[in-house]
Amino acid sequence: MPYPGQPAEGPGGANYDHAAVEFFDGAVMSDGYWLFEPRDPMPDSAEVVVFLHGYGAYNPMAYGKWIKHLVGKGNIVIYPRYQKNLVWPRPFAFPRNAAKGIRDALKALEKPGHVKPRVEKISYIGHSYGAVTAANLGVHWEKYRIPKPASMLLCTAGSGPFKGARLHDYSGLPADMPLALLVEEDDYVVGSEFSELVFRTAVNTPERELLLHRKSNDGKRQVSASHGEPYCLDLDFDTGIRNFTALRVLNISKLNEIDFYGYWKLADGLMDYTRLGINRAYALGNTPQQQYLGRWENGHLIRPLLVIPATALEEAPTPRSSAYPAS
């Protein structure tokens, strides 16, 4: 069932292969997990997405519509819980907890009644502190005994005032892993500092790009560009947890073009590219397909993504303050 404004097909589109989601709760502990599996029909096996939530967003309702989209496309989604609450554990433990959740989820998937996981082309998606955690896992996947990431999308990545789970550089990320880092123009929570750090230092990962989403309006409606843009609330996955983050999600979550043509499209494109060798232009390459964020009702283009490829650093090294041009 497509959402209003969603394209009918392609990356980010509503051409779904499965009509239902099976939701399993294994997240009692701070290193637990939630599982989302495709049903109607139930496949014998499926590709896997690891979705790492933002700080305090250990209620999967926060990204529920995106999770439904991913599962409808035929993916198993593992949603590790790396926090018990907003103060425990400290951020340095986030990668360790998330890794245990991933390992335990994969073991559970091997049991009868579950869809068998295919992990050779596993994709990692992270938002906010979850993106910091994903980047750490991408460097240390062997240490944590988790599958090597085949693609990674980091959404408004950052750690705010904390330093736990951050690395000094990301040259250890897999060389063959396409990486997209999407930041928001009006992100006053974490800004672009961490995303720029990863972008500059992941020197052994050549297929990486830094993308800026800028607010846009047509005089009647605005598409904002804030830290919470990846949120897409779905109460079907509400676990009842209420904290500051959950209340914020309930207040600000919206579903619009930056979901369909931004986050969802980029993730789908990366997965299609690494798994099937198709749709690279929707996720990488500074192409019209990648930049496109839809149209207003009057037919005019919504302000497209600004893309900085890794080659731009080689051609003209940027100052530490910002990888983006002044204009």
Helices and strands as residue ranges (DSSP letters): E 20-26, E 33-39, E 45-52, G 60-63, H 64-72, E 75-80, G 91-93, H 94-109, E 116-127, H 129-139, E 151-155, E 179-184, H 193-201, E 208-213, E 216-217, E 222-223, G 235-237, H 244-252, H 257-257, I 258-263, H 264-276, G 280-282, H 288-291, E 306-309, H 310-315
